[in-house]
Amino acid sequence: MIRGLVEKYLNSSDTRGKRIVEQIALGAGLKVINSIVGIVIIPLYLSLLTETSFGIWLTVSAAVNWFNIFDLGLGNGLRNRFAEAKAAGEDAKARIYVRSKWWSLPISARRGPTP
């Protein structure tokens, strides 16, 4: 079933469908590469860092990953508004959305969690 849908989009003249399939394949390929790099880089870290510095490195990278996961929905909101602005040809508005997101991250981080 999935193969039929993919072939339908690849064989059609619909460039949008082809781009969707290409982007899905690219995303899957990047996830595979990311996983391989993660597996290969751990022995490199262990050979370059002491146990203590490796533990500190893991702690800092985990904190950064948590911050990326819980971006307060700003990433999804930016994606939606950015796509709307680009589709409407409003490049200046799209730049403002991106700038607003990047300025809001340090402000929200400095403010901390709310009770």
N, C-alpha and C positions, 0 to 999 in steps of 0.2 A: 504494500500500500504506500509506504513512504517512498520507496524507490520509484513508483509510478508518478507520484507527485513531483519528485525531483526531476525526473526525466521530462515531465510535462513542462516544467519551467525552463529547463535547459534547452529543450528543442523548440520552444515557442519564440516568437519574435518580440515578446514582452521583455524589454530591458530591465524593468523594475523587478520582475520575478527572477531574472538571472542574477541581478545584484544581490537580492535577498539570499539566494542559494550560495553565492560567492562569499558573502559576509558570514553566513553560518559556518561554512567550511573554514574560512579564515579564523573565526573565533575558536572553533574546535582545534584547529592546528596550533594556535597560540597557547591554548590550555595544555596541550600535549607537550609542547616545547617548554612551557613554564614548569611542568611537573618533572621533566627530565633535568632541567637546570637545577631545580630544587634538590633532586637526588644526588646529582654530581657535585654540587657545591658544598654539601655538608662535610665530606672528607677534606676538602680544601680549607674550610673554616677550622676544622679540628687540627689540621697540620700547622696553621698559621697562628692560632690563638691558644692561650692557656685555658684550663678548665674554667677558671674564674671569669676571664674576659669573654669566653664563649657563653657562659651563663648570663652575663650582663648583656651581651649581644642578643641573645634569645629573648630576654626580658624587654629590651627596648624595641626589638622588631615586633614582638607580640603586642605591645602597647600601640605601636603605629598601626598594626593591622586592625586592632579593635577600633581605633579612631576612624580608619577607612570604612569599616563595616557599618559603624553607627554614625554616619555623617548627617544624621537628623533628617534624612530624606531630601537633602539639598541636591544630591547628585541626580536623583530621579526628576525632581522639579526642574533642574537646569536642563536636563535632556529634553523634557517635554517643551519647555518654553523656547529653548534654543532651536529645536526642530521647527516649531511654529514660525519663529522669526525668520529662519533661513528659507522656509518654504514660501513665505510672503515677500522675500527679497529684502528684508529689513536687516541688513548686515550690522548697522550701527546698534540696533536694539539687541542683536545677538551678542555683540561685544560687551554691552552693558550687563547682560545677564551673566556672562562668564566672569566679568570683573566683580560683580556683586557677590557671586558665590565664593570667589577666592578671598574677598575681604571679610565675608561673614564667618569663615572657618576659624581664623585666629581670634576673632571677637567672641565667638561662642565657646572656644576652648579656654579663653582667659576668664570668661564668666563662670564656667564650671556648671555642674549639675544643679538643677533647681529642686527645691524641696517639694 
